[in-house]
Amino acid sequence: MAWIYLITAGLFEIGWPIGLKLAQKDNSVVLGIIIAVIFMALSGWLLYLAQRVIPIGTAYAVWTGIGAAGTFIVGVLIFSDPSSLMRYLGVGLIIAGVIVLKLA
């Protein structure tokens, strides 16, 4: 169950940078900040639950890895962030690291 909490926390970790990005638009500042705060709280709570079983170093690395890779993908697909082979390679290395931590 702890790994489900952790993966879900990582997915929620993607939500708060999206909220902050939305807050940069004049007509959605408040909504974007509310979204960011809600996702931060949910992500943090689920990370707390996961860390009751999973070691802190592993949990934190997986949590941030999911958040970083997911935010990169959302940025490229939705917000037209720049992409290149090297950027995808970097995200692939993050994902590989998360997989190694899970298997270790």
N, C-alpha and C positions, 0 to 999 in steps of 0.2 A: 504493500500500500504506500510505503514511503516513496518509492520511485514514481508512482502515479502522482503523488503530491508534488514531487520535484519537477517532473516534466510539465505538469500543469502550471506550476509556479513559473517555469521558464517561458511558457507560452504567454502567461499574463505579463511577464517582463517585457514582452514585445509591445504591449498595449500602451505603456506610459510614454515612451518616446513618440508614438503616433499621436497621443493626446497633446503632447507639447508641440508637435509639428502643426496640428490643427489649430492650436492656440495662437499661432503666428498670423493667422488670417483675422482681419479686423472684425468680421461678423461672427467669429466662433471662439473668441478668447476665453470666455468663462466656461463654455462647454468643453473646450479642449483641456483646460486645467482640471475640471471636474473629472473628466475621463482619465487623465493622467493620475490623479490622486487615488481614484478607485482602483485602477490597475496596480498601482504601487502597493496599496494596502493588501489587495488580494494576493499579489505575488509574494509579498513579505510574509504574510500569514502562512501561506502554503510552504514557503521555504522553512519557516519555523517548525512546522509539523514534520517536514521531511528530515530535518536535522536531529530529530529525536532518535532516529535510527541510523541515518547515513552520516558518516564523518563530515565535519564542517568543511574541510578542504575540498573533498569530492563534491559535496552538495553545492558549494559556492561556485566551483569551476563549471559544473554542469549547468547550473542556473544562469550564470552569466554567458556561457557559451551558447545556450539555446537563445537567450535574449539577443546577443550580438549577431548571431547568424540569421535569426528570424527578422530582426530589424533591418539588417542589410538587404535581405530578400524583399521585404515589404517596401523598403526605400527604392529599390530598383524597379519593382513591378508597379507600384502605385504612385510614387513621388518623382519618378524619372531621375533618380540619383545616378551618377556615372557608374558604369560597369566596365570591367576589362578582365582579361584572362587572369591577370595577377590578383585582382580583387576576389575573383571567384576561387582562385587557388588558396588565398588566405582564409576565406570562409570554409573551404574544404578542410583545411588544416585544423580549424577550430572544431568542426564537426568530428573529425578523426580523433582529436584529443578527448572530446566528450565520450566517444565510443570506447576509447581505451580506458578511461576512468570507470566507465560502467562495467567493463569486463574485468578490471583489476580487483 
